[in-house]
């Protein structure tokens, strides 16, 4: 993660019990990209972030894409 320079987005459900959300938080903190974003989706389990909160997910994704091209 320390060598990554490309834009990167982390999305994780806060209630994920297969891959703990703390993993994405640690990766986000270790990443040295100038354009990075972390979205933790409240109430979402494993691979359920978009299904549970599509508006929040899409809003964060669009913001990330816009910031990536600026």
C-alpha positions in Angstrom: 0.0 0.0 0.0 2.9 2.4 0.7 3.9 2.4 -3.0 0.4 2.8 -4.5 0.1 6.1 -6.4 -3.1 5.4 -8.3 -6.6 6.5 -7.1 -8.1 3.9 -4.9 -11.5 3.5 -3.2 -12.2 1.2 -0.3 -15.9 0.2 0.4 -16.7 -2.0 3.3 -19.8 -3.0 5.3 -19.5 -2.3 9.0 -21.2 -5.5 9.8 -19.0 -7.7 7.6 -18.1 -10.8 9.6 -16.1 -12.6 6.8 -13.6 -9.8 6.2 -13.5 -7.4 9.1 -14.0 -3.7 8.3 -10.8 -2.9 10.2 -8.9 -4.5 7.3 -10.1 -1.8 5.0 -9.4 0.9 7.5 -5.8 -0.3 7.9 -5.3 -0.5 4.1 -6.7 3.0 3.7 -4.4 4.4 6.4 -1.4 2.7 4.9 -2.1 3.8 1.3 -0.1 6.7 0.0 -2.2 7.7 -2.9 -3.2 11.3 -3.1 -6.7 10.3 -4.2 -8.2 7.8 -1.9 -11.6 7.3 -0.3 -13.0 5.0 2.4 -16.7 4.3 2.7 -17.9 2.2 5.6 -21.5 1.3 5.2 -23.5 1.1 8.4 -25.5 -2.1 8.8 -24.0 -3.8 5.7 -22.6 -7.3 5.8 -20.2 -9.0 3.4 -20.8 -7.8 -0.2 -24.0 -6.0 0.8 -23.0 -2.4 0.8 -24.7 -1.5 -2.5 -27.8 -3.5 -1.8 -28.3 -1.9 1.6 -27.5 1.7 0.7 -27.3 2.2 -3.0 -27.7 6.0 -2.8 -24.8 6.4 -0.3 -22.7 4.0 -2.4 -23.3 5.8 -5.7 -22.8 9.2 -4.2 -19.4 8.2 -2.8 -18.4 6.5 -6.0 -19.3 9.5 -8.2 -17.4 11.8 -5.8 -14.4 9.5 -6.0 -14.4 9.4 -9.8 -14.7 13.2 -10.0 -11.8 13.7 -7.5 -9.8 11.1 -9.5 -9.9 13.2 -12.7 -9.2 16.6 -11.2 
